[in-house]
Every structure is written in C-alpha cells, then in structure tokens.
Amino acid sequence: MSCNGGVGRFADLNNDSKGWTVHNLGRTTTFRWTITARHRTSTWEYFVDGAKVATVNDNGAQPGATVTHSVNLQQSGRHKILARWNVYDTANAFYACIDANIS
C-alpha cells in the first residue's frame, strides 16, 4: 500500500526525496481524524510499510466531527504509516500518510 493510494496523479506522495516531516510515535499511538464530510463508514484501516496492523469496523455508522483510534504498532524505527477511511456506500476512500519514527 503506497501513500498515493494507487492513484498515479498523486505519485509525488510516494517520493521520499521530498523531505517529508518524520513524526515521533510510541508503540501505542492515537490517530485523530477531523471529519469535514461525515460519510457513513465501513472501516478504518491502518498499515505500516504496506502491512495492515489494525482495522476498526464501523458497520455503516456516520462518524462524528472527530474520530480517534488507538493503534498498537509492533514495529520500531523509521516506517511509513498509511491510514485509510473506507466509505460505506461507495468504493471511495480517504487516505492519510505519514513518515514515522516508532520507539
């Protein structure tokens, strides 16, 4: 899983030479989403270097204005974390990606 979500026009998001900010995270991290379009949600998924580490199933519920998930990360060191919010009634998804140093 790449930061561009497989969409070619966003290929720059996969370019590590861009000097993206690296965020220091602990092994248990809380991710906070600010929701401006409150689409009904099927799942929230979290990936570290392309491997899924967590799924939160919302079963079609409409999220509030903010959503938080506590995710346990087994890795340590520098990694790329991708979070995906899967909309319930369409094939659409929203992506967030960060470079992280997990300690």
N, C-alpha and C positions, 0 to 999 in steps of 0.2 A: 504494500500500500504506500503510495507516494503522496507528498504534500499537495500535488496538483489534482488529486482525486482521479487521475487518468484522463484529464481534460487538457489537450495539447496547448490551448491558448493560455493556460496558466503554468506552463513548463518552467518559468522563472522561479516558481516556488520550490522547485527541486534543486536549484542551483546553489550549492553550498559555498561557492566563492563570493556570494553576495554579502557575506559578513553578518548573517542573522544573529540577533541577540541570543545568548545562551542563558537559560533560566536555571537557577539552582533549586532543586527539588529534593525532598526527602523521599524515603521509600513508600510512605503513605502520603498521598497528595490529594488535596481537594481541588477539583476543577469547577469553575463557576462560569456559567453561560448567562449572558444578558440577552433576553429574547425580545426582539422588536416585532417579529411576525410570529404569533403564537400558534403555529401549525400543530395539529394533532400529531402525536409522536408514536412511532412503533418502538424504536430502540435508540439508545445512545451507545456507541462503541468506542473503545479506546485501544490503540495499537502502539506498541513500542517497536521501532525498526521493522514495521510490517507485520509483527505477530500480535494477534488480538490478546489483550490482557484483561479486559473487562467488558461486560455487556449489561446494560440496565434496560429492562423491558418495561415500557410504559403502556402497552396494550391499547394504543389509540387515544390515550388521555391528552387533553390540552394542557401544555405547561403553563406555569405562572410566568411572571415577568423575569424572574431569575430562577435558575436551576443549578443545584450543586450535586456533585458526586464525589465520594471519597474512593480513590482507586489505589490499590496496593500494587506497587511496582517492584518486581523481583530483581530487576537489573541494577547495576551500579555503573557509574562512569557516564560518558557522553553518549546520548541517544537522541533520536528523533521521535517525537510523540505526535500521533495524529488522533484527533477526536472527530467522530462523525455522528451527526444528529440525523437520523433517518425519519423522514416524514411518513406518516401513517397511510394516507390515502393516495399517494403518488410515488413514483420512483425517485423523486428528488431527495437530496440530502444536503446538509450544510457541513462544512469542514473547518477545522481549526488545527493548526500545526505549529509545533514549537521545537526548538532545539533545547535540550535539557542536559544538565549535569546532575545525575541522581546519586545522592550519598546517603 
